[in-house]
Amino acid sequence: MSPIVAVNCDRLERENIMTKQTKILDKEYNQPWIVRLVTKGEKYGRQWCLTHDEDEPMVEFYMTDKGGMRVTRKTGGFVSRYYLETLQERRQEMTGLCLYGGGIYDKSINIGGDALEKALAKLTKATA
């Protein structure tokens, strides 16, 4: 588990949150990622304001720069979040995943199938 420095919404005090995460380089899109597993009781969301209260874990995707640092200040590099079960149900047919559909002024954000498979394998191994 790696510590993530977070901001507590109630007091805006800095705290360390222990979480399961992995760094993956998506060679298909030449994009490094931090993929984080959020389990029951862990903080998540903007400024860590939410606490995950369900039994089903979630998987968060953060874009990083080439050095592995989160890209933007506003989102901390956050792109998308899925329930782990949703990703595992489609694992056999996974050729990649569109995490953000894009728009008129920006392009879509995708993670390739190989990178996604490696990330899920590492995260689910960590929970076994």
A tleap script that builds the chain and sets N, CA, C and O, in Angstrom:
source leaprc.protein.ff14SB
mol = sequence {
  NMET SER PRO ILE VAL ALA VAL ASN CYS ASP
  ARG LEU GLU ARG GLU ASN ILE MET THR LYS
  GLN THR LYS ILE LEU ASP LYS GLU TYR ASN
  GLN PRO TRP ILE VAL ARG LEU VAL THR LYS
  GLY GLU LYS TYR GLY ARG GLN TRP CYS LEU
  THR HIE ASP GLU ASP GLU PRO MET VAL GLU
  PHE TYR MET THR ASP LYS GLY GLY MET ARG
  VAL THR ARG LYS THR GLY GLY PHE VAL SER
  ARG TYR TYR LEU GLU THR LEU GLN GLU ARG
  ARG GLN GLU MET THR GLY LEU CYS LEU TYR
  GLY GLY GLY ILE TYR ASP LYS SER ILE ASN
  ILE GLY GLY ASP ALA LEU GLU LYS ALA LEU
  ALA LYS LEU THR LYS ALA THR CALA
}
set mol.1.N position { 0.845 -1.174 0.000 }
set mol.1.CA position { 0.000 0.000 0.000 }
set mol.1.C position { 0.889 1.235 0.000 }
set mol.1.O position { 1.957 1.263 0.611 }
set mol.2.N position { 0.412 2.252 -0.705 }
set mol.2.CA position { 1.165 3.499 -0.808 }
set mol.2.C position { 0.375 4.622 -0.170 }
set mol.2.O position { -0.843 4.683 -0.340 }
set mol.3.N position { 1.033 5.521 0.564 }
set mol.3.CA position { 0.290 6.642 1.137 }
set mol.3.C position { -0.027 7.678 0.072 }
set mol.3.O position { 0.811 7.984 -0.776 }
set mol.4.N position { -1.221 8.210 0.119 }
set mol.4.CA position { -1.608 9.322 -0.734 }
set mol.4.C position { -1.870 10.494 0.190 }
set mol.4.O position { -2.633 10.368 1.148 }
set mol.5.N position { -1.258 11.615 -0.079 }
set mol.5.CA position { -1.508 12.796 0.736 }
set mol.5.C position { -2.841 13.371 0.299 }
set mol.5.O position { -3.051 13.623 -0.887 }
set mol.6.N position { -3.733 13.578 1.234 }
set mol.6.CA position { -5.080 14.024 0.900 }
set mol.6.C position { -5.497 15.179 1.798 }
set mol.6.O position { -4.846 15.486 2.797 }
set mol.7.N position { -6.600 15.807 1.416 }
set mol.7.CA position { -7.152 16.897 2.208 }
set mol.7.C position { -8.483 16.440 2.790 }
set mol.7.O position { -9.358 15.991 2.050 }
set mol.8.N position { -8.644 16.546 4.084 }
set mol.8.CA position { -9.883 16.194 4.748 }
set mol.8.C position { -10.853 17.372 4.605 }
set mol.8.O position { -10.511 18.500 4.959 }
set mol.9.N position { -12.053 17.118 4.091 }
set mol.9.CA position { -13.002 18.200 3.821 }
set mol.9.C position { -13.471 18.913 5.083 }
set mol.9.O position { -13.658 20.130 5.080 }
set mol.10.N position { -13.659 18.164 6.151 }
set mol.10.CA position { -14.207 18.775 7.359 }
set mol.10.C position { -13.273 19.830 7.937 }
set mol.10.O position { -13.716 20.924 8.286 }
set mol.11.N position { -12.004 19.517 8.041 }
set mol.11.CA position { -11.061 20.423 8.690 }
set mol.11.C position { -9.999 20.949 7.750 }
set mol.11.O position { -9.186 21.794 8.126 }
set mol.12.N position { -10.007 20.445 6.519 }
set mol.12.CA position { -8.987 20.805 5.535 }
set mol.12.C position { -7.584 20.593 6.092 }
set mol.12.O position { -6.659 21.360 5.824 }
set mol.13.N position { -7.460 19.521 6.881 }
set mol.13.CA position { -6.153 19.158 7.416 }
set mol.13.C position { -5.555 18.086 6.512 }
set mol.13.O position { -6.274 17.248 5.966 }
set mol.14.N position { -4.245 18.119 6.360 }
set mol.14.CA position { -3.597 17.096 5.561 }
set mol.14.C position { -3.516 15.799 6.373 }
set mol.14.O position { -3.237 15.806 7.571 }
set mol.15.N position { -3.769 14.689 5.675 }
set mol.15.CA position { -3.666 13.388 6.323 }
set mol.15.C position { -3.146 12.383 5.303 }
set mol.15.O position { -3.279 12.587 4.097 }
set mol.16.N position { -2.564 11.314 5.787 }
set mol.16.CA position { -2.114 10.239 4.911 }
set mol.16.C position { -3.203 9.181 4.847 }
set mol.16.O position { -3.720 8.733 5.870 }
set mol.17.N position { -3.537 8.794 3.630 }
set mol.17.CA position { -4.521 7.740 3.413 }
set mol.17.C position { -3.795 6.559 2.794 }
set mol.17.O position { -3.176 6.693 1.738 }
set mol.18.N position { -3.866 5.402 3.444 }
set mol.18.CA position { -3.237 4.211 2.883 }
set mol.18.C position { -4.210 3.589 1.891 }
set mol.18.O position { -5.394 3.424 2.184 }
set mol.19.N position { -3.702 3.249 0.723 }
set mol.19.CA position { -4.561 2.706 -0.308 }
set mol.19.C position { -3.784 1.745 -1.186 }
set mol.19.O position { -2.553 1.768 -1.214 }
set mol.20.N position { -4.504 0.905 -1.898 }
set mol.20.CA position { -3.881 0.009 -2.865 }
set mol.20.C position { -3.899 0.714 -4.218 }
set mol.20.O position { -4.955 1.119 -4.704 }
set mol.21.N position { -2.733 0.854 -4.812 }
set mol.21.CA position { -2.657 1.487 -6.114 }
set mol.21.C position { -1.468 0.934 -6.865 }
set mol.21.O position { -0.567 0.337 -6.275 }
set mol.22.N position { -1.470 1.138 -8.175 }
set mol.22.CA position { -0.362 0.702 -8.997 }
set mol.22.C position { -0.103 1.734 -10.085 }
set mol.22.O position { -1.011 2.439 -10.526 }
set mol.23.N position { 1.139 1.806 -10.502 }
set mol.23.CA position { 1.498 2.675 -11.624 }
set mol.23.C position { 1.669 1.789 -12.846 }
set mol.23.O position { 2.337 0.757 -12.790 }
set mol.24.N position { 1.061 2.200 -13.946 }
set mol.24.CA position { 1.078 1.429 -15.186 }
set mol.24.C position { 1.426 2.354 -16.336 }
set mol.24.O position { 0.934 3.481 -16.396 }
set mol.25.N position { 2.271 1.889 -17.251 }
set mol.25.CA position { 2.522 2.622 -18.488 }
set mol.25.C position { 1.708 1.956 -19.582 }
set mol.25.O position { 1.914 0.783 -19.893 }
set mol.26.N position { 0.792 2.698 -20.159 }
set mol.26.CA position { -0.013 2.210 -21.275 }
set mol.26.C position { 0.781 2.462 -22.554 }
set mol.26.O position { 0.835 3.588 -23.047 }
set mol.27.N position { 1.391 1.417 -23.083 }
set mol.27.CA position { 2.236 1.553 -24.265 }
set mol.27.C position { 1.422 1.862 -25.525 }
set mol.27.O position { 1.925 2.486 -26.460 }
set mol.28.N position { 0.173 1.425 -25.540 }
set mol.28.CA position { -0.684 1.670 -26.707 }
set mol.28.C position { -0.926 3.170 -26.907 }
set mol.28.O position { -0.911 3.652 -28.040 }
set mol.29.N position { -1.147 3.903 -25.825 }
set mol.29.CA position { -1.416 5.341 -25.897 }
set mol.29.C position { -0.253 6.178 -25.373 }
set mol.29.O position { -0.336 7.406 -25.334 }
set mol.30.N position { 0.834 5.514 -24.971 }
set mol.30.CA position { 2.005 6.196 -24.416 }
set mol.30.C position { 1.614 7.116 -23.255 }
set mol.30.O position { 2.017 8.277 -23.182 }
set mol.31.N position { 0.808 6.543 -22.349 }
set mol.31.CA position { 0.296 7.319 -21.219 }
set mol.31.C position { 0.524 6.560 -19.922 }
set mol.31.O position { 0.064 5.427 -19.783 }
set mol.32.N position { 1.229 7.168 -18.966 }
set mol.32.CA position { 1.353 6.546 -17.644 }
set mol.32.C position { 0.095 6.818 -16.801 }
set mol.32.O position { -0.531 7.872 -16.909 }
set mol.33.N position { -0.245 5.845 -15.972 }
set mol.33.CA position { -1.438 5.921 -15.129 }
set mol.33.C position { -1.116 5.532 -13.704 }
set mol.33.O position { -0.199 4.750 -13.451 }
set mol.34.N position { -1.881 6.086 -12.769 }
set mol.34.CA position { -2.008 5.539 -11.426 }
set mol.34.C position { -3.425 4.975 -11.377 }
set mol.34.O position { -4.398 5.687 -11.626 }
set mol.35.N position { -3.526 3.688 -11.053 }
set mol.35.CA position { -4.827 3.036 -10.946 }
set mol.35.C position { -4.989 2.647 -9.484 }
set mol.35.O position { -4.154 1.935 -8.925 }
set mol.36.N position { -6.062 3.115 -8.873 }
set mol.36.CA position { -6.258 3.015 -7.418 }
set mol.36.C position { -7.493 2.191 -7.094 }
set mol.36.O position { -8.546 2.375 -7.706 }
set mol.37.N position { -7.370 1.293 -6.143 }
set mol.37.CA position { -8.489 0.506 -5.656 }
set mol.37.C position { -9.046 1.183 -4.409 }
set mol.37.O position { -8.305 1.433 -3.458 }
set mol.38.N position { -10.331 1.481 -4.403 }
set mol.38.CA position { -10.991 2.125 -3.267 }
set mol.38.C position { -11.903 1.095 -2.612 }
set mol.38.O position { -12.856 0.617 -3.228 }
set mol.39.N position { -11.606 0.761 -1.370 }
set mol.39.CA position { -12.415 -0.228 -0.661 }
set mol.39.C position { -13.273 0.454 0.409 }
set mol.39.O position { -13.105 1.637 0.707 }
set mol.40.N position { -14.177 -0.312 0.965 }
set mol.40.CA position { -15.116 0.211 1.962 }
set mol.40.C position { -14.356 0.915 3.089 }
set mol.40.O position { -13.399 0.380 3.648 }
set mol.41.N position { -14.810 2.129 3.405 }
set mol.41.CA position { -14.221 2.907 4.487 }
set mol.41.C position { -13.147 3.886 4.038 }
set mol.41.O position { -12.723 4.734 4.824 }
set mol.42.N position { -12.695 3.787 2.782 }
set mol.42.CA position { -11.643 4.680 2.295 }
set mol.42.C position { -12.226 5.963 1.725 }
set mol.42.O position { -13.348 5.985 1.219 }
set mol.43.N position { -11.448 7.024 1.817 }
set mol.43.CA position { -11.827 8.327 1.275 }
set mol.43.C position { -11.607 8.353 -0.232 }
set mol.43.O position { -10.707 7.692 -0.751 }
set mol.44.N position { -12.440 9.124 -0.930 }
set mol.44.CA position { -12.282 9.326 -2.361 }
set mol.44.C position { -13.046 10.581 -2.748 }
set mol.44.O position { -13.686 11.206 -1.903 }
set mol.45.N position { -12.983 10.953 -4.017 }
set mol.45.CA position { -13.716 12.122 -4.502 }
set mol.45.C position { -12.900 13.392 -4.376 }
set mol.45.O position { -11.782 13.394 -3.861 }
set mol.46.N position { -13.486 14.457 -4.855 }
set mol.46.CA position { -12.808 15.751 -4.837 }
set mol.46.C position { -12.440 16.131 -3.409 }
set mol.46.O position { -13.294 16.149 -2.522 }
set mol.47.N position { -11.190 16.427 -3.199 }
set mol.47.CA position { -10.634 16.771 -1.883 }
set mol.47.C position { -10.940 15.698 -0.838 }
set mol.47.O position { -11.021 15.990 0.355 }
set mol.48.N position { -11.108 14.462 -1.294 }
set mol.48.CA position { -11.338 13.319 -0.411 }
set mol.48.C position { -12.541 13.526 0.505 }
set mol.48.O position { -12.508 13.146 1.676 }
set mol.49.N position { -13.603 14.127 -0.030 }
set mol.49.CA position { -14.797 14.459 0.766 }
set mol.49.C position { -15.726 13.276 1.003 }
set mol.49.O position { -16.569 13.323 1.899 }
set mol.50.N position { -15.585 12.224 0.218 }
set mol.50.CA position { -16.510 11.104 0.316 }
set mol.50.C position { -15.826 9.909 0.963 }
set mol.50.O position { -14.610 9.743 0.870 }
set mol.51.N position { -16.630 9.083 1.621 }
set mol.51.CA position { -16.136 7.828 2.171 }
set mol.51.C position { -16.910 6.703 1.499 }
set mol.51.O position { -18.141 6.694 1.502 }
set mol.52.N position { -16.180 5.758 0.925 }
set mol.52.CA position { -16.823 4.634 0.237 }
set mol.52.C position { -17.510 3.751 1.274 }
set mol.52.O position { -16.858 3.211 2.167 }
set mol.53.N position { -18.830 3.606 1.152 }
set mol.53.CA position { -19.586 2.873 2.164 }
set mol.53.C position { -20.205 1.579 1.649 }
set mol.53.O position { -21.064 0.996 2.311 }
set mol.54.N position { -19.780 1.131 0.483 }
set mol.54.CA position { -20.317 -0.111 -0.076 }
set mol.54.C position { -19.259 -1.200 -0.010 }
set mol.54.O position { -18.063 -0.917 0.062 }
set mol.55.N position { -19.712 -2.450 -0.033 }
set mol.55.CA position { -18.785 -3.578 0.009 }
set mol.55.C position { -18.006 -3.729 -1.288 }
set mol.55.O position { -16.853 -4.161 -1.267 }
set mol.56.N position { -18.616 -3.382 -2.420 }
set mol.56.CA position { -17.982 -3.538 -3.728 }
set mol.56.C position { -16.893 -2.487 -3.933 }
set mol.56.O position { -17.188 -1.292 -3.909 }
set mol.57.N position { -15.633 -2.905 -4.134 }
set mol.57.CA position { -14.556 -1.946 -4.367 }
set mol.57.C position { -14.733 -1.180 -5.678 }
set mol.57.O position { -15.400 -1.647 -6.602 }
set mol.58.N position { -14.124 -0.001 -5.740 }
set mol.58.CA position { -14.127 0.811 -6.954 }
set mol.58.C position { -12.690 0.944 -7.448 }
set mol.58.O position { -11.741 0.804 -6.676 }
set mol.59.N position { -12.543 1.216 -8.742 }
set mol.59.CA position { -11.235 1.429 -9.348 }
set mol.59.C position { -11.214 2.837 -9.924 }
set mol.59.O position { -12.081 3.200 -10.718 }
set mol.60.N position { -10.220 3.632 -9.525 }
set mol.60.CA position { -10.072 5.001 -10.023 }
set mol.60.C position { -8.872 5.076 -10.953 }
set mol.60.O position { -7.870 4.389 -10.750 }
set mol.61.N position { -8.983 5.917 -11.974 }
set mol.61.CA position { -7.931 6.106 -12.960 }
set mol.61.C position { -7.449 7.552 -12.911 }
set mol.61.O position { -8.235 8.487 -13.058 }
set mol.62.N position { -6.130 7.721 -12.699 }
set mol.62.CA position { -5.500 9.042 -12.655 }
set mol.62.C position { -4.435 9.122 -13.736 }
set mol.62.O position { -3.544 8.274 -13.791 }
set mol.63.N position { -4.516 10.133 -14.598 }
set mol.63.CA position { -3.456 10.368 -15.576 }
set mol.63.C position { -2.253 10.937 -14.840 }
set mol.63.O position { -2.399 11.702 -13.886 }
set mol.64.N position { -1.069 10.560 -15.289 }
set mol.64.CA position { 0.138 11.136 -14.712 }
set mol.64.C position { 1.037 11.641 -15.832 }
set mol.64.O position { 0.843 11.321 -17.005 }
set mol.65.N position { 2.019 12.431 -15.441 }
set mol.65.CA position { 3.025 12.832 -16.420 }
set mol.65.C position { 4.050 11.702 -16.518 }
set mol.65.O position { 3.923 10.688 -15.832 }
set mol.66.N position { 5.040 11.870 -17.348 }
set mol.66.CA position { 6.028 10.803 -17.573 }
set mol.66.C position { 6.805 10.450 -16.301 }
set mol.66.O position { 7.338 9.345 -16.196 }
set mol.67.N position { 6.876 11.364 -15.342 }
set mol.67.CA position { 7.562 11.096 -14.083 }
set mol.67.C position { 6.686 10.425 -13.041 }
set mol.67.O position { 7.146 10.144 -11.935 }
set mol.68.N position { 5.421 10.161 -13.379 }
set mol.68.CA position { 4.512 9.506 -12.456 }
set mol.68.C position { 3.804 10.447 -11.499 }
set mol.68.O position { 3.174 9.995 -10.543 }
set mol.69.N position { 3.898 11.757 -11.742 }
set mol.69.CA position { 3.206 12.735 -10.901 }
set mol.69.C position { 1.831 13.012 -11.508 }
set mol.69.O position { 1.668 12.999 -12.728 }
set mol.70.N position { 0.856 13.261 -10.653 }
set mol.70.CA position { -0.498 13.563 -11.150 }
set mol.70.C position { -0.485 14.843 -11.956 }
set mol.70.O position { 0.235 15.788 -11.632 }
set mol.71.N position { -1.279 14.869 -13.002 }
set mol.71.CA position { -1.163 15.896 -14.028 }
set mol.71.C position { -1.728 17.259 -13.659 }
set mol.71.O position { -1.025 18.262 -13.790 }
set mol.72.N position { -2.965 17.328 -13.206 }
set mol.72.CA position { -3.585 18.636 -13.012 }
set mol.72.C position { -3.830 18.930 -11.545 }
set mol.72.O position { -4.044 18.017 -10.748 }
set mol.73.N position { -3.798 20.194 -11.196 }
set mol.73.CA position { -4.106 20.584 -9.818 }
set mol.73.C position { -5.597 20.458 -9.537 }
set mol.73.O position { -6.002 20.035 -8.454 }
set mol.74.N position { -6.407 20.828 -10.522 }
set mol.74.CA position { -7.856 20.854 -10.318 }
set mol.74.C position { -8.414 19.466 -10.020 }
set mol.74.O position { -9.216 19.311 -9.100 }
set mol.75.N position { -8.007 18.464 -10.777 }
set mol.75.CA position { -8.553 17.123 -10.593 }
set mol.75.C position { -7.571 16.160 -9.976 }
set mol.75.O position { -7.937 15.031 -9.650 }
set mol.76.N position { -6.317 16.582 -9.806 }
set mol.76.CA position { -5.309 15.657 -9.324 }
set mol.76.C position { -5.029 14.575 -10.341 }
set mol.76.O position { -4.490 13.525 -9.992 }
set mol.77.N position { -5.385 14.807 -11.596 }
set mol.77.CA position { -5.196 13.822 -12.645 }
set mol.77.C position { -6.353 12.851 -12.755 }
set mol.77.O position { -6.325 11.969 -13.613 }
set mol.78.N position { -7.368 12.983 -11.917 }
set mol.78.CA position { -8.503 12.051 -11.930 }
set mol.78.C position { -9.224 12.103 -13.275 }
set mol.78.O position { -9.509 13.172 -13.815 }
set mol.79.N position { -9.509 10.898 -13.799 }
set mol.79.CA position { -10.241 10.810 -15.060 }
set mol.79.C position { -11.576 10.104 -14.881 }
set mol.79.O position { -12.605 10.607 -15.330 }
set mol.80.N position { -11.573 8.935 -14.225 }
set mol.80.CA position { -12.809 8.158 -14.156 }
set mol.80.C position { -12.764 7.152 -13.012 }
set mol.80.O position { -11.709 6.882 -12.439 }
set mol.81.N position { -13.941 6.604 -12.694 }
set mol.81.CA position { -14.074 5.624 -11.609 }
set mol.81.C position { -15.109 4.581 -12.044 }
set mol.81.O position { -16.160 4.926 -12.585 }
set mol.82.N position { -14.802 3.314 -11.802 }
set mol.82.CA position { -15.709 2.203 -12.109 }
set mol.82.C position { -15.741 1.253 -10.922 }
set mol.82.O position { -14.787 1.185 -10.146 }
set mol.83.N position { -16.843 0.518 -10.782 }
set mol.83.CA position { -16.852 -0.570 -9.820 }
set mol.83.C position { -15.960 -1.681 -10.368 }
set mol.83.O position { -15.975 -1.968 -11.565 }
set mol.84.N position { -15.186 -2.299 -9.484 }
set mol.84.CA position { -14.295 -3.383 -9.879 }
set mol.84.C position { -15.073 -4.499 -10.568 }
set mol.84.O position { -14.615 -5.054 -11.566 }
set mol.85.N position { -16.230 -4.821 -10.046 }
set mol.85.CA position { -17.060 -5.885 -10.608 }
set mol.85.C position { -17.408 -5.604 -12.068 }
set mol.85.O position { -17.410 -6.524 -12.885 }
set mol.86.N position { -17.697 -4.366 -12.406 }
set mol.86.CA position { -18.026 -3.991 -13.782 }
set mol.86.C position { -16.852 -4.277 -14.706 }
set mol.86.O position { -17.034 -4.810 -15.800 }
set mol.87.N position { -15.657 -3.926 -14.269 }
set mol.87.CA position { -14.466 -4.166 -15.088 }
set mol.87.C position { -14.151 -5.653 -15.187 }
set mol.87.O position { -13.709 -6.120 -16.237 }
set mol.88.N position { -14.370 -6.398 -14.117 }
set mol.88.CA position { -14.083 -7.832 -14.133 }
set mol.88.C position { -15.084 -8.608 -14.989 }
set mol.88.O position { -14.723 -9.613 -15.603 }
set mol.89.N position { -16.330 -8.155 -15.035 }
set mol.89.CA position { -17.342 -8.830 -15.850 }
set mol.89.C position { -16.968 -8.825 -17.329 }
set mol.89.O position { -17.261 -9.781 -18.047 }
set mol.90.N position { -16.329 -7.765 -17.780 }
set mol.90.CA position { -15.974 -7.616 -19.185 }
set mol.90.C position { -14.507 -7.922 -19.461 }
set mol.90.O position { -13.998 -7.633 -20.545 }
set mol.91.N position { -13.843 -8.497 -18.495 }
set mol.91.CA position { -12.391 -8.702 -18.591 }
set mol.91.C position { -11.985 -9.558 -19.792 }
set mol.91.O position { -10.976 -9.263 -20.432 }
set mol.92.N position { -12.732 -10.594 -20.109 }
set mol.92.CA position { -12.376 -11.483 -21.222 }
set mol.92.C position { -12.434 -10.771 -22.571 }
set mol.92.O position { -11.637 -11.067 -23.461 }
set mol.93.N position { -13.358 -9.845 -22.729 }
set mol.93.CA position { -13.514 -9.146 -24.008 }
set mol.93.C position { -12.845 -7.767 -24.009 }
set mol.93.O position { -13.042 -6.983 -24.938 }
set mol.94.N position { -12.068 -7.476 -22.986 }
set mol.94.CA position { -11.482 -6.149 -22.827 }
set mol.94.C position { -10.394 -5.892 -23.870 }
set mol.94.O position { -9.377 -6.584 -23.912 }
set mol.95.N position { -10.628 -4.892 -24.701 }
set mol.95.CA position { -9.603 -4.462 -25.651 }
set mol.95.C position { -9.139 -3.061 -25.310 }
set mol.95.O position { -8.367 -2.455 -26.053 }
set mol.96.N position { -9.599 -2.559 -24.210 }
set mol.96.CA position { -9.298 -1.210 -23.761 }
set mol.96.C position { -10.573 -0.582 -23.239 }
set mol.96.O position { -11.641 -1.194 -23.263 }
set mol.97.N position { -10.449 0.642 -22.769 }
set mol.97.CA position { -11.596 1.303 -22.169 }
set mol.97.C position { -11.503 2.801 -22.408 }
set mol.97.O position { -10.460 3.413 -22.178 }
set mol.98.N position { -12.597 3.385 -22.870 }
set mol.98.CA position { -12.673 4.840 -23.011 }
set mol.98.C position { -13.082 5.391 -21.655 }
set mol.98.O position { -14.190 5.140 -21.181 }
set mol.99.N position { -12.181 6.144 -21.032 }
set mol.99.CA position { -12.434 6.678 -19.700 }
set mol.99.C position { -13.104 8.041 -19.741 }
set mol.99.O position { -13.748 8.458 -18.778 }
set mol.100.N position { -12.948 8.728 -20.859 }
set mol.100.CA position { -13.555 10.051 -21.037 }
set mol.100.C position { -13.814 10.235 -22.522 }
set mol.100.O position { -12.900 10.102 -23.336 }
set mol.101.N position { -15.039 10.536 -22.872 }
set mol.101.CA position { -15.436 10.588 -24.272 }
set mol.101.C position { -14.955 11.791 -25.051 }
set mol.101.O position { -15.063 11.811 -26.277 }
set mol.102.N position { -14.429 12.788 -24.377 }
set mol.102.CA position { -13.949 13.973 -25.089 }
set mol.102.C position { -15.098 14.897 -25.449 }
set mol.102.O position { -16.231 14.726 -24.999 }
set mol.103.N position { -14.776 15.864 -26.259 }
set mol.103.CA position { -15.780 16.833 -26.663 }
set mol.103.C position { -15.261 17.662 -27.818 }
set mol.103.O position { -14.327 17.270 -28.518 }
set mol.104.N position { -15.867 18.786 -28.002 }
set mol.104.CA position { -15.495 19.656 -29.109 }
set mol.104.C position { -14.059 20.146 -28.951 }
set mol.104.O position { -13.317 20.209 -29.931 }
set mol.105.N position { -13.667 20.488 -27.744 }
set mol.105.CA position { -12.369 21.121 -27.524 }
set mol.105.C position { -11.288 20.195 -26.967 }
set mol.105.O position { -10.134 20.607 -26.848 }
set mol.106.N position { -11.632 18.974 -26.630 }
set mol.106.CA position { -10.623 18.066 -26.115 }
set mol.106.C position { -10.860 16.661 -26.641 }
set mol.106.O position { -11.980 16.298 -27.001 }
set mol.107.N position { -9.793 15.880 -26.682 }
set mol.107.CA position { -9.885 14.526 -27.218 }
set mol.107.C position { -10.292 13.537 -26.140 }
set mol.107.O position { -10.249 13.840 -24.948 }
set mol.108.N position { -10.683 12.364 -26.574 }
set mol.108.CA position { -11.062 11.335 -25.618 }
set mol.108.C position { -9.823 10.809 -24.894 }
set mol.108.O position { -8.699 10.950 -25.375 }
set mol.109.N position { -10.050 10.203 -23.734 }
set mol.109.CA position { -8.969 9.631 -22.940 }
set mol.109.C position { -9.245 8.139 -22.805 }
set mol.109.O position { -10.312 7.732 -22.345 }
set mol.110.N position { -8.281 7.338 -23.209 }
set mol.110.CA position { -8.453 5.889 -23.227 }
set mol.110.C position { -7.301 5.208 -22.507 }
set mol.110.O position { -6.216 5.768 -22.355 }
set mol.111.N position { -7.569 3.979 -22.064 }
set mol.111.CA position { -6.508 3.119 -21.554 }
set mol.111.C position { -6.579 1.830 -22.364 }
set mol.111.O position { -7.656 1.267 -22.563 }
set mol.112.N position { -5.426 1.373 -22.825 }
set mol.112.CA position { -5.360 0.166 -23.646 }
set mol.112.C position { -5.651 -1.096 -22.850 }
set mol.112.O position { -5.536 -1.117 -21.625 }
set mol.113.N position { -6.029 -2.144 -23.566 }
set mol.113.CA position { -6.398 -3.403 -22.940 }
set mol.113.C position { -5.287 -4.046 -22.138 }
set mol.113.O position { -5.534 -4.553 -21.044 }
set mol.114.N position { -4.061 -4.037 -22.661 }
set mol.114.CA position { -2.941 -4.645 -21.932 }
set mol.114.C position { -2.674 -3.922 -20.618 }
set mol.114.O position { -2.486 -4.560 -19.582 }
set mol.115.N position { -2.656 -2.597 -20.658 }
set mol.115.CA position { -2.403 -1.811 -19.447 }
set mol.115.C position { -3.525 -2.018 -18.433 }
set mol.115.O position { -3.268 -2.150 -17.236 }
set mol.116.N position { -4.756 -2.044 -18.907 }
set mol.116.CA position { -5.892 -2.252 -18.015 }
set mol.116.C position { -5.817 -3.629 -17.366 }
set mol.116.O position { -6.053 -3.768 -16.166 }
set mol.117.N position { -5.492 -4.633 -18.148 }
set mol.117.CA position { -5.380 -5.992 -17.623 }
set mol.117.C position { -4.278 -6.084 -16.563 }
set mol.117.O position { -4.475 -6.717 -15.526 }
set mol.118.N position { -3.125 -5.461 -16.812 }
set mol.118.CA position { -2.032 -5.472 -15.837 }
set mol.118.C position { -2.443 -4.787 -14.540 }
set mol.118.O position { -2.163 -5.283 -13.448 }
set mol.119.N position { -3.108 -3.649 -14.671 }
set mol.119.CA position { -3.550 -2.911 -13.480 }
set mol.119.C position { -4.544 -3.727 -12.663 }
set mol.119.O position { -4.411 -3.823 -11.443 }
set mol.120.N position { -5.534 -4.314 -13.320 }
set mol.120.CA position { -6.529 -5.113 -12.608 }
set mol.120.C position { -5.887 -6.332 -11.950 }
set mol.120.O position { -6.249 -6.699 -10.833 }
set mol.121.N position { -4.943 -6.952 -12.637 }
set mol.121.CA position { -4.260 -8.121 -12.077 }
set mol.121.C position { -3.502 -7.737 -10.809 }
set mol.121.O position { -3.566 -8.450 -9.807 }
set mol.122.N position { -2.789 -6.620 -10.848 }
set mol.122.CA position { -2.043 -6.182 -9.661 }
set mol.122.C position { -2.967 -5.810 -8.516 }
set mol.122.O position { -2.706 -6.164 -7.366 }
set mol.123.N position { -4.055 -5.094 -8.822 }
set mol.123.CA position { -4.970 -4.664 -7.758 }
set mol.123.C position { -5.731 -5.821 -7.157 }
set mol.123.O position { -5.922 -5.867 -5.941 }
set mol.124.N position { -6.170 -6.760 -7.981 }
set mol.124.CA position { -6.933 -7.893 -7.442 }
set mol.124.C position { -6.021 -8.871 -6.719 }
set mol.124.O position { -6.465 -9.564 -5.804 }
set mol.125.N position { -4.758 -8.939 -7.112 }
set mol.125.CA position { -3.782 -9.745 -6.383 }
set mol.125.C position { -3.562 -9.159 -4.997 }
set mol.125.O position { -3.375 -9.884 -4.020 }
set mol.126.N position { -3.587 -7.825 -4.931 }
set mol.126.CA position { -3.376 -7.138 -3.656 }
set mol.126.C position { -4.531 -7.370 -2.687 }
set mol.126.O position { -4.347 -7.283 -1.473 }
set mol.127.N position { -5.723 -7.666 -3.214 }
set mol.127.CA position { -6.884 -7.861 -2.339 }
set mol.127.C position { -7.094 -9.329 -1.984 }
set mol.127.O position { -7.871 -9.650 -1.084 }
set mol.128.N position { -6.405 -10.213 -2.688 }
set mol.128.CA position { -6.627 -11.662 -2.456 }
set mol.128.C position { -6.037 -12.111 -1.143 }
set mol.128.O position { -6.132 -13.288 -0.794 }
savepdb mol mol.pdb
quit
